[in-house]
Amino acid sequence: MRVLILGGDGYLGWPTAMHLTSKGYKVAVADSYLRRRLCKEEDVAPLFEVPDLRERVFAWKYVSGYNIKVFIGDLAEWEFVETVFRTFIPDAIVHYAEQPSAPYSMLNRRSANLTLKNNLVVTLNLIFAVRKFCPDAHIVKLGTMGEYGTPNIDIEEGWLDVDHKGRHQKFLYPRQAGSLYHTTKIMDTDLLWFYVRMWNFRVTDLMQGPVYGLFTNENEDNEQLLPFFNYDEIFGTVLNRFVVQAVVGYPLTVYGKGNQTRGYLNIKDTLTCIRLSLENPAKIGELRIFNQFTETFSVNELSKKVQSVGNNLGLNVNIQHIENPRKEAEEHYYNPKHTGLSELGLRANLLTDEVLEQMITFVLKHKSKITIDQIHRKIKWA
Ligand SMILES: NC(=O)c1ccc[n+]([C@@H]2O[C@H](COP(=O)([O-])OP(=O)(O)OC[C@H]3O[C@@H](n4cnc5c(N)ncnc54)[C@H](O)[C@@H]3O)[C@@H](O)[C@H]2O)c1
């Protein structure tokens, strides 16, 4: 199967590219280095330097023998999208290529504008490219659990059966996001659902929770192949940030009461979820939605786990509740369903003490590179 990964330089895109080639897929990646550019502009950097995409492809070929085709360009530009699809006609597309940071999207008018335009235009270009070059291809799109928000009823897997005045209809589950970034993901889902109805596409939309970790089966022995590991408030996901804070002796920054609960997953499980979705494609004319996470934790629970494992490793980890910069419920009901991917064969890599220990031990090796002023930028929602 020929798989095109949009956003192949990213935190998830690069590990996915290696994983799929190691399973026999023919893979091409496209990326504009937008994430690298935005990090530079906001003066934040990953924990360690990551070689550019061509260098990583070279390194992966050297150790594995597998090749990955690279396209560098902006997927918001139609001419580039046409070149990519004309050169590498895919059977499936994994679409990661978006501005993925909620805090970045809430920074200012310029960042809001970039997030909105980039995310929607890339998705629209993908839709038109599939129609023109490969109408039967399966689109695997990364959404987010954040699309649902924190409703006071159970969260279903994408769809809700509604009985109203004696009649019945199935609707997309109601969505109410907590940032502009998450709102663009809702709009993406709406766009895809519209074109599934119009043009009979086959689409899997994966409502993914925050991902943690950096080790996969393909990169464990080779630091050159590791993905970005951001620990700043803008691009770092919460557990990755807490691990770095623990290592450098910065009190773990729990926002508000810390009872905000979300579904999390190990980066290894992201790769499996993508592969399982590709192996079991959506049907023609179907928008299939899976909730992609393996465990739920409150921020308090996460911080206590990091504290306990860190202290056992000889660190002195403190937790500090700081004023919540976000506008979100700090106490809420949360019961999201997540059976679809397990039914396809996902066996979770859970957040054990050993997993945390491996992350902390790795970050300790890079402790001298941590810059404290990246950790807390105080980006406010309102
Ligand atoms: N990382 C998570 O915890 C998480 C959780 C839920 C959903 N997601 C979603 O998964 C996807 C990947 O996330 P990530 O953490 O790997 O983010 P990332 O920023 O590391 O990767 C996205 C990649 O897409 C590229 N890109 C963005 N716009 C582009 C454009 N116009 N043209 C070409 N390339 C472009 C970026 O340069 C970057 O390399 C995103 O859509 C994100 O919303 C991520």
The ligand as an SDF file (V2000), in Angstrom:
LIG
                    3D

 44 48  0  0  0  0  0  0  0  0999 V2000
    0.6330   15.4440   19.5330 N   0  0  0  0  0  0  0  0  0  0  0  0
   -0.5270   15.2700   20.1380 C   0  0  0  0  0  0  0  0  0  0  0  0
   -0.6000   15.0400   21.3580 O   0  0  0  0  0  0  0  0  0  0  0  0
   -1.8010   15.3390   19.3480 C   0  0  0  0  0  0  0  0  0  0  0  0
   -3.0190   15.0660   19.9860 C   0  0  0  0  0  0  0  0  0  0  0  0
   -4.2010   15.1130   19.2510 C   0  0  0  0  0  0  0  0  0  0  0  0
   -4.1730   15.4320   17.8960 C   0  0  0  0  0  0  0  0  0  0  0  0
   -2.9770   15.7140   17.3090 N   0  0  0  0  0  0  0  0  0  0  0  0
   -2.9840   16.0480   15.8760 C   0  0  0  0  0  0  0  0  0  0  0  0
   -2.0390   15.2400   15.2190 O   0  0  0  0  0  0  0  0  0  0  0  0
   -1.4250   15.9520   14.1590 C   0  0  0  0  0  0  0  0  0  0  0  0
    0.0850   15.8970   14.3090 C   0  0  0  0  0  0  0  0  0  0  0  0
    0.4540   16.4570   15.5490 O   0  0  0  0  0  0  0  0  0  0  0  0
    1.9650   16.6310   15.9580 P   0  0  0  0  0  0  0  0  0  0  0  0
    2.0090   16.6940   17.4320 O   0  0  0  0  0  0  0  0  0  0  0  0
    2.7930   15.6370   15.2270 O   0  0  0  0  0  0  0  0  0  0  0  0
    2.2430   18.0820   15.3970 O   0  0  0  0  0  0  0  0  0  0  0  0
    3.5470   18.6190   14.6330 P   0  0  0  0  0  0  0  0  0  0  0  0
    3.4510   20.0930   14.5810 O   0  0  0  0  0  0  0  0  0  0  0  0
    4.7770   18.0600   15.2380 O   0  0  0  0  0  0  0  0  0  0  0  0
    3.3540   17.9920   13.1870 O   0  0  0  0  0  0  0  0  0  0  0  0
    2.6090   18.6020   12.1810 C   0  0  0  0  0  0  0  0  0  0  0  0
    3.5180   18.7350   10.9730 C   0  0  0  0  0  0  0  0  0  0  0  0
    2.7590   19.2700    9.9000 O   0  0  0  0  0  0  0  0  0  0  0  0
    3.5410   20.2250    9.2430 C   0  0  0  0  0  0  0  0  0  0  0  0
    2.6500   21.1970    8.5800 N   0  0  0  0  0  0  0  0  0  0  0  0
    1.7090   21.9840    9.1590 C   0  0  0  0  0  0  0  0  0  0  0  0
    1.1250   22.7510    8.2340 N   0  0  0  0  0  0  0  0  0  0  0  0
    1.7050   22.4350    7.0370 C   0  0  0  0  0  0  0  0  0  0  0  0
    1.5330   22.8980    5.7090 C   0  0  0  0  0  0  0  0  0  0  0  0
    0.6930   23.9000    5.4060 N   0  0  0  0  0  0  0  0  0  0  0  0
    2.2690   22.3240    4.7240 N   0  0  0  0  0  0  0  0  0  0  0  0
    3.1560   21.3350    5.0170 C   0  0  0  0  0  0  0  0  0  0  0  0
    3.3780   20.8830    6.2600 N   0  0  0  0  0  0  0  0  0  0  0  0
    2.6570   21.4320    7.2530 C   0  0  0  0  0  0  0  0  0  0  0  0
    4.3880   20.8750   10.3310 C   0  0  0  0  0  0  0  0  0  0  0  0
    5.5550   21.4870    9.8340 O   0  0  0  0  0  0  0  0  0  0  0  0
    4.6910   19.6920   11.2300 C   0  0  0  0  0  0  0  0  0  0  0  0
    5.9080   19.0670   10.8910 O   0  0  0  0  0  0  0  0  0  0  0  0
   -1.9780   17.3700   14.2030 C   0  0  0  0  0  0  0  0  0  0  0  0
   -3.0020   17.4910   13.2630 O   0  0  0  0  0  0  0  0  0  0  0  0
   -2.5410   17.4700   15.6020 C   0  0  0  0  0  0  0  0  0  0  0  0
   -3.6180   18.3550   15.6370 O   0  0  0  0  0  0  0  0  0  0  0  0
   -1.8040   15.6770   18.0020 C   0  0  0  0  0  0  0  0  0  0  0  0
  1  2  1  0
  2  3  2  0
  2  4  1  0
  4  5  1  0
  4 44  2  0
  5  6  2  0
  6  7  1  0
  7  8  2  0
  8  9  1  0
  8 44  1  0
  9 10  1  0
  9 42  1  0
 10 11  1  0
 11 12  1  0
 11 40  1  0
 12 13  1  0
 13 14  1  0
 14 15  2  0
 14 16  1  0
 14 17  1  0
 17 18  1  0
 18 19  2  0
 18 20  1  0
 18 21  1  0
 21 22  1  0
 22 23  1  0
 23 24  1  0
 23 38  1  0
 24 25  1  0
 25 26  1  0
 25 36  1  0
 26 27  1  0
 26 35  1  0
 27 28  2  0
 28 29  1  0
 29 30  1  0
 29 35  2  0
 30 31  1  0
 30 32  2  0
 32 33  1  0
 33 34  2  0
 34 35  1  0
 36 37  1  0
 36 38  1  0
 38 39  1  0
 40 41  1  0
 40 42  1  0
 42 43  1  0
M  CHG  2   8   1  16  -1
M  END
$$$$
